[in-house]
């Protein structure tokens, strides 16, 4: 995919600059390499965010979410605050934070209700 994107960038660059049969200059290759690095970093970040959401797990004891280089496990009894806004749920304990993006859920309200049932009764659930 990155090779295809690089080809499109190079062709676009050449079309804007004017077609020539000469090989790409070192400046053009540098710009292309920087753009490829930028696109690769953005795609890598988006892939990481997707994988974090896919591998976040709930059970009767708590919630586990992957974090580099290990994972975070938070017991439900340790939760001190739950913050809900339009795009995410943030679950906090004194020393850990787990964020769940709501865009991948068909019924995000049911997820919030599940979390409310799991956390202790004294925990504040702040809907913003």
C-alpha positions in Angstrom: 0.0 0.0 0.0 2.8 2.4 0.8 4.5 1.6 -2.5 1.3 2.4 -4.4 1.0 5.6 -2.4 4.6 6.5 -3.2 3.9 6.0 -6.9 0.9 8.2 -6.8 2.9 10.9 -4.9 5.7 10.7 -7.4 3.4 10.9 -10.4 1.5 13.8 -8.9 4.7 15.6 -8.0 5.9 15.1 -11.6 2.6 16.2 -13.1 2.6 19.4 -11.1 6.3 20.1 -11.7 6.2 19.2 -15.4 6.8 15.8 -16.9 10.4 14.8 -17.7 12.1 11.6 -18.4 15.0 12.4 -16.2 15.4 10.3 -13.0 14.1 11.8 -9.8 16.4 14.3 -8.1 17.8 13.7 -4.6 15.5 16.6 -3.4 12.4 14.9 -4.9 13.4 11.5 -3.4 13.9 13.2 0.0 10.5 14.8 -0.1 9.0 11.5 -1.2 10.8 9.7 1.6 9.6 12.2 4.2 6.0 11.9 3.0 6.2 8.1 3.1 7.5 8.3 6.6 4.7 10.6 7.7 2.0 8.5 6.0 3.6 5.3 7.6 3.6 6.9 11.0 -0.1 8.0 10.7 -1.1 4.6 9.4 0.8 2.8 12.2 -0.8 5.0 14.8 -4.3 4.3 13.4 -3.6 0.6 13.3 -2.3 0.6 16.9 -5.5 2.5 18.0 -7.6 -0.1 16.2 -5.7 -3.0 17.8 -6.0 -1.5 21.3 -9.8 -1.3 20.9 -10.1 -4.7 19.4 -8.1 -6.4 22.2 -9.7 -4.5 25.2 -11.3 -7.1 27.3 -13.9 -7.1 30.1 -14.6 -9.8 32.6 -16.1 -10.1 36.1 -12.9 -9.0 37.8 -11.9 -6.0 35.7 -10.8 -4.6 32.4 -7.7 -5.3 30.4 -6.3 -3.1 27.6 -3.1 -3.5 25.7 -0.5 -0.8 26.2 3.1 -0.7 24.8 5.1 -2.7 25.9 2.6 -4.6 28.2 -1.0 -4.2 29.1 -3.1 -2.5 31.8 -5.4 -4.5 34.0 -7.7 -2.6 36.3 -10.0 -4.3 38.9 -13.5 -3.0 38.9 -13.2 -2.4 42.7 -10.3 0.0 42.1 -12.2 2.3 39.7 -12.6 5.8 41.2 -14.1 7.7 38.2 -15.8 7.0 34.9 -16.0 9.9 32.4 -18.3 9.5 29.4 -18.4 11.9 26.4 -19.6 11.7 22.8 -16.6 9.7 21.5 -15.0 7.8 24.4 -15.4 6.3 27.9 -12.5 7.0 30.3 -12.2 4.7 33.3 -9.8 5.8 36.0 -8.2 4.3 39.1 -5.7 6.0 41.3 -2.8 4.9 39.2 -4.3 3.7 35.8 -6.4 5.0 33.0 -8.3 3.0 30.3 -9.9 4.8 27.4 -12.5 3.1 25.1 -13.5 4.8 21.9 -17.2 4.5 21.2 -17.1 4.7 17.4 -16.8 0.9 16.9 -19.8 0.0 18.9 -23.3 -0.4 17.5 -24.9 0.3 20.8 -22.5 2.5 22.8 -25.2 3.1 25.5 -25.2 -0.6 26.3 -21.5 -0.5 26.9 -21.8 2.5 29.2 -24.6 0.7 31.1 -22.4 -2.4 31.4 -19.6 -0.3 32.9 -22.0 1.3 35.3 -23.2 -2.1 36.5 -19.6 -3.3 37.0 -18.1 -0.4 38.9 -18.8 0.1 42.6 -21.9 2.0 43.5 -19.9 4.9 45.1 -18.1 5.6 41.8 -19.0 8.8 40.1 -20.0 8.4 36.4 -19.6 11.8 34.8 -21.5 12.2 31.5 -20.2 15.2 29.5 
